[in-house]
Amino acid sequence: MAIHSSALLNLCRCLRGVLPSDPDWFAILGLANETLTTPALIDFVHRFQQSLPDEVCAYVREIHRRNEVRNQRLTAQLTEAVVALNNREVTPVLLKGAATLVTASRAQASMRLMADIDLLVPPEQTQISLQALADIGYVVHFQTPAASEKWCTDLKRPQDVGMIDLHRTLPGPAYFYRPAGDILENSKLTSIGSGSAYVPTAAYQALLLTMHDQFQDYDYWVGGIDLRHLLQLRDLVNSPDGLDWIRLAGYVPGKLARNALETQLIALTELLGVDVPASMRGRRIPRLQFKRRIMQARFPLARWPLLAAAVLDYRNYRCGLGAEYRGAGQSGNGTWAMPKRETFRFIMERARAHRVGKV
């Protein structure tokens, strides 16, 4: 949780290219650091350098310069890993920031801070992928148990600036991806150096980012905002091919996923000024969820009573994802019920945990 959350709206004004009135630059830069968005302020600094304190300009330029160098090293690291996997007849899918490194221009990529390199490989190629990466020096830093539904492993080398996160399933429950179909059907084979990898379409990347934030990271339940990923969504909307809104809307299964997606899109409009179709940002529950997020950002202690907002969508959870967890034969009749005590305790634990990059 950022300690400078009152600066959220002013930071978003900067990211939209608008000079705030009477800004607290210490708070704004503090929140930018906390949300991993400082490099994204470089365009703002170039535009308003005559109106900004010299220290602010110098700081943002230095962070941007370092991030540009780091991303160049990440790109080289990604290229080497893809070639090594290809040599074992594995063609990975690039997820999240890894896709940005390949598809964005160098100038655009330099404004995005990538935590690591996320690669998806087929489950049956997990072991050969691990061996291919071990052959070029990677060792396991962390690995979930082999039987985990969401198996992943973090791989590192001493000379690298980031780890490789190797996945065999998509982030969040598989339930949320079924209407979209197989990821390879929504991806394009793209050259990377002498190798190749699959890059998802803009709409599928938007789905991935949203489901990752809202359900794998539990942002939908605890009222979190991932500003860095909102910037990536804005980049997808502004990409040469644009974002197919109709296709994105058709990807989501049921009311819970739709509410989560629209909550994300309302934040994209209200915080970053992106023109999202009115049909995807006008419904009541998503708007209430967004207002909850803004309230929590301005008044952090409000997050505890506002955890009760999870009840707004608990019926939709029980009828969709919850029914799948209970078993297809126990989908229920859609009646309303309060969450169990264990569910409230779990959500409170997630809300209490410090989460890097979240407001």
C-alpha positions in Angstrom: 0.0 0.0 0.0 1.5 3.3 -1.0 2.0 5.8 1.8 1.5 8.7 -0.7 -1.9 7.6 -1.8 -3.4 11.1 -1.6 -1.3 12.0 -4.6 -3.0 9.5 -6.9 -5.1 11.9 -8.9 -2.2 14.4 -9.3 0.1 11.6 -10.5 -2.6 10.5 -13.0 -2.8 14.1 -14.3 0.9 14.0 -14.9 0.6 10.7 -16.7 -2.1 12.3 -18.9 0.1 15.2 -19.7 -1.7 17.7 -17.5 0.2 20.0 -15.1 -1.4 19.7 -11.6 -2.2 22.9 -9.7 -0.2 23.3 -6.5 1.4 19.9 -6.7 3.3 18.2 -3.8 6.2 16.8 -5.9 7.5 14.7 -3.0 4.2 12.9 -2.7 3.8 12.5 -6.4 7.2 11.1 -7.0 6.9 8.9 -3.9 3.7 7.4 -5.3 5.3 7.0 -8.7 8.1 5.1 -7.2 5.6 2.9 -5.2 3.6 2.1 -8.3 6.6 1.6 -10.5 5.5 4.3 -12.9 8.3 6.9 -12.5 9.8 6.2 -16.0 6.4 6.9 -17.5 6.7 10.6 -16.4 9.5 11.3 -18.9 7.1 12.7 -21.6 5.5 15.0 -18.9 9.0 16.2 -17.9 9.9 17.0 -21.5 6.7 18.9 -22.0 6.7 21.0 -18.8 10.3 21.2 -17.9 10.2 25.0 -17.8 7.4 24.8 -15.1 8.9 22.0 -13.0 11.6 22.1 -10.3 15.0 21.2 -11.6 15.3 18.4 -9.0 12.1 16.8 -10.3 13.3 16.9 -14.0 16.7 15.5 -13.1 15.2 12.7 -11.0 12.7 11.5 -13.6 15.4 11.7 -16.4 17.8 9.6 -14.3 15.2 6.9 -13.5 14.1 6.8 -17.1 17.7 6.5 -18.3 18.4 3.6 -16.0 15.2 1.9 -16.9 16.0 2.2 -20.6 19.3 0.5 -20.0 17.7 -2.2 -17.9 15.0 -2.9 -20.5 17.7 -3.2 -23.2 19.3 -5.9 -21.0 15.9 -7.5 -20.4 15.3 -7.6 -24.2 18.7 -9.3 -24.7 17.9 -11.8 -21.9 14.5 -12.5 -23.4 15.9 -13.1 -26.9 18.5 -15.5 -25.6 15.9 -17.4 -23.6 13.5 -17.7 -26.6 16.3 -19.0 -28.9 17.3 -21.5 -26.2 13.7 -22.7 -26.0 13.3 -22.8 -29.8 16.4 -25.0 -30.0 14.5 -27.6 -27.9 11.4 -27.1 -30.2 9.6 -25.1 -27.6 7.8 -21.9 -28.8 6.8 -19.8 -25.7 4.0 -17.3 -25.4 5.1 -13.9 -24.1 3.0 -12.6 -21.3 2.6 -9.1 -19.9 5.8 -7.0 -19.9 7.6 -9.6 -22.1 5.1 -8.9 -24.9 5.7 -5.1 -24.5 9.5 -5.5 -24.9 8.9 -7.1 -28.3 6.0 -5.1 -29.7 6.6 -1.6 -28.4 9.0 0.9 -29.8 12.2 1.4 -27.9 11.1 4.8 -26.7 7.7 3.5 -25.6 9.2 0.4 -23.9 11.7 2.6 -22.0 8.8 4.2 -20.1 7.5 0.8 -18.8 9.3 -0.7 -15.8 9.2 -4.5 -16.2 9.6 -6.6 -13.0 10.5 -9.8 -14.8 10.1 -11.9 -17.9 6.9 -14.0 -18.0 6.9 -16.9 -20.4 4.2 -19.5 -20.9 5.0 -23.0 -22.2 2.7 -26.0 -22.7 2.5 -28.3 -19.6 4.0 -31.2 -21.5 7.0 -29.1 -22.3 7.7 -27.9 -18.8 10.7 -30.1 -18.0 12.4 -29.6 -21.4 11.9 -25.9 -21.0 13.6 -25.9 -17.6 16.5 -27.9 -19.1 16.8 -25.5 -22.0 17.1 -22.6 -19.6 19.4 -24.5 -17.3 21.7 -25.0 -20.2 22.2 -21.3 -20.5 22.9 -20.8 -16.8 19.6 -20.4 -15.1 18.9 -21.9 -11.7 15.6 -22.2 -9.8 15.1 -19.4 -7.3 11.5 -20.5 -6.4 9.2 -23.2 -7.6 5.6 -24.1 -6.6 4.9 -27.8 -5.8 4.7 -29.9 -9.0 1.0 -30.7 -8.4 0.0 -27.0 -8.0 -2.9 -25.9 -10.2 -1.0 -22.7 -10.9 2.5 -24.1 -11.2 5.3 -21.6 -11.9 9.0 -21.3 -11.3 11.3 -18.2 -11.0 14.6 -18.7 -12.7 17.7 -16.5 -12.1 21.3 -15.9 -13.2 23.8 -13.6 -11.4 24.4 -11.5 -14.4 20.8 -10.7 -15.2 18.7 -7.7 -14.2 15.5 -9.7 -13.9 14.2 -13.2 -13.4 12.3 -15.4 -15.8 8.9 -16.5 -14.5 8.0 -19.7 -16.3 4.3 -20.6 -16.4 2.3 -23.5 -17.8 -1.1 -21.9 -17.2 -2.5 -18.4 -17.5 -2.7 -16.1 -14.4 -5.9 -16.5 -12.4 -8.6 -19.2 -12.7 -8.9 -21.0 -16.0 -12.6 -20.3 -15.8 -12.0 -16.7 -16.9 -10.3 -17.6 -20.2 -12.7 -20.3 -21.6 -14.8 -18.0 -23.8 -11.7 -16.6 -25.4 -10.5 -19.9 -26.6 -6.9 -21.2 -26.7 -4.3 -18.5 -26.3 -2.5 -19.6 -29.4 -5.6 -18.9 -31.4 -5.4 -15.4 -30.1 -1.7 -14.9 -30.7 0.7 -14.1 -33.6 4.0 -15.8 -34.1 6.7 -13.0 -33.9 10.4 -13.0 -34.7 12.7 -12.3 -31.8 16.3 -12.1 -32.9 17.0 -15.5 -34.5 14.1 -17.1 -32.6 10.3 -16.7 -32.5 7.6 -16.6 -29.9 3.8 -16.1 -29.7 2.5 -12.6 -28.8 -1.2 -12.4 -27.8 -3.5 -9.9 -29.5 -4.1 -6.6 -27.8 -7.6 -7.7 -26.7 -6.2 -10.9 -25.2 -3.3 -9.0 -23.5 -6.0 -6.7 -22.0 -7.9 -9.8 -20.7 -4.7 -11.2 -19.2 -3.7 -8.0 -17.4 -7.2 -7.6 -16.0 -7.7 -11.2 -14.8 -4.1 -11.1 -13.3 -4.8 -8.0 -11.4 -8.4 -8.5 -10.4 -8.3 -12.2 -9.4 -4.7 -13.5 -9.2 -3.7 -10.4 -7.2 -7.2 -10.1 -5.6 -7.5 -6.4 -6.6 -11.2 -6.8 -7.3 -11.9 -8.1 -3.7 -9.6 -5.8 -1.8 -10.1 -2.7 -3.9 -6.6 -2.3 -5.4 -5.3 -0.3 -8.4 -2.3 -1.4 -10.4 -1.4 1.9 -12.1 1.5 0.4 -14.1 -0.8 -2.1 -15.7 -3.4 0.6 -16.5 -0.6 2.3 -18.4 0.0 -0.9 -20.3 -3.7 -1.1 -21.1 -3.5 2.5 -22.4 -0.6 1.4 -24.6 -2.7 -1.4 -26.0 -5.5 0.9 -26.8 -3.1 3.3 -28.6 -1.2 0.5 -30.4 -1.2 0.6 -34.3 -3.9 -2.1 -34.5 -5.8 -0.7 -31.6 -7.9 -2.8 -29.2 -11.0 -4.7 -30.4 -13.5 -3.7 -27.7 -16.2 -6.0 -29.0 -13.9 -9.0 -28.9 -12.7 -8.1 -25.4 -16.2 -7.8 -24.1 -17.0 -11.2 -25.6 -14.1 -12.8 -23.8 -15.4 -12.5 -20.3 -17.6 -15.2 -18.8 -20.5 -14.2 -16.6 -21.3 -11.1 -14.5 -18.4 -11.4 -12.1 -15.8 -11.2 -14.8 -17.7 -8.5 -16.6 -17.9 -6.4 -13.5 -14.2 -6.8 -12.9 -13.3 -5.9 -16.5 -15.5 -2.8 -16.4 -14.1 -1.7 -13.1 -10.7 -1.8 -14.7 -11.9 0.1 -17.8 -13.6 2.8 -15.7 -10.3 3.3 -13.9 -8.7 3.5 -17.4 -11.1 6.3 -18.4 -11.3 8.2 -15.1 -7.6 8.1 -14.2 -5.8 8.1 -17.6 -8.4 9.7 -19.9 -8.7 6.7 -22.3 -11.8 6.7 -24.5 -13.6 3.5 -23.5 -17.0 2.7 -25.1 -19.8 3.9 -22.9 -21.4 0.5 -22.9 -18.4 -0.9 -21.1 -18.2 1.7 -18.2 -21.7 2.7 -17.3 -23.1 -0.1 -15.0 -23.7 0.4 -11.3 -21.6 -2.2 -9.6 -18.4 -1.4 -11.5 -18.8 2.3 -10.9 -19.3 1.7 -7.2 -16.2 -0.5 -7.2 -14.2 2.3 -8.8 -15.4 4.8 -6.3 -14.4 2.4 -3.5 -10.9 2.3 -4.9 -10.6 6.1 -5.1 -11.9 6.4 -1.5 -9.4 3.9 -0.3 -6.5 5.6 -2.1 -7.4 9.0 -0.5 -8.2 7.5 2.9 -6.3 4.3 3.5 -8.0 3.4 6.7 -11.3 3.3 4.8 -10.2 0.0 3.1 -11.2 -2.0 6.2 -14.9 -1.1 6.3 -15.0 -1.0 2.5 -14.0 -4.7 2.3 -17.7 -5.3 2.7 -18.0 -4.2 -0.9 -17.0 -7.7 -1.8 -20.5 -8.7 -0.9 -21.8 -6.8 -4.0 -20.5 -9.6 -6.2 -20.6 -12.6 -3.9 -23.8 -13.9 -5.6 -22.1 -13.6 -9.0 -19.1 -15.4 -7.6 -21.3 -18.3 -6.3 -23.1 -18.7 -9.6 -20.0 -18.7 -11.7 -16.5 -19.4 -10.4 -17.7 -20.5 -7.0 -20.0 -23.1 -8.6 -17.1 -24.4 -10.6 -15.0 -24.8 -7.5 -17.9 -26.6 -5.7 -18.5 -28.9 -8.7 -20.6 -28.7 -11.8 -23.4 -30.6 -10.1 -23.7 -28.0 -7.3 -24.2 -24.8 -9.1 -27.0 -23.8 -6.9 -30.1 -21.8 -7.8 -28.5 -18.3 -7.6 -29.8 -17.5 -4.2 -27.9 -14.9 -2.2 -25.7 -15.9 0.7 -23.1 -14.3 3.0 -19.5 -15.3 2.5 -18.1 -17.7 5.1 -16.0 -16.5 8.0 -12.9 -18.1 6.4 -13.6 -16.1 3.2 -13.7 -12.8 5.1 -10.5 -13.8 6.9 -8.7 -14.6 3.6 -9.8 -11.3 2.1 -8.6 -9.4 5.1 -5.2 -11.1 5.0 -4.9 -10.1 1.3 -5.8 -6.5 2.1 -3.3 -6.4 5.0 -0.4 -7.7 2.9 2.1 -5.2 1.3 1.8 -5.6 -2.4 4.5 -4.0 -4.6 3.1 -1.6 -7.2 -0.4 -1.4 -5.8 -2.4 1.5 -4.5 
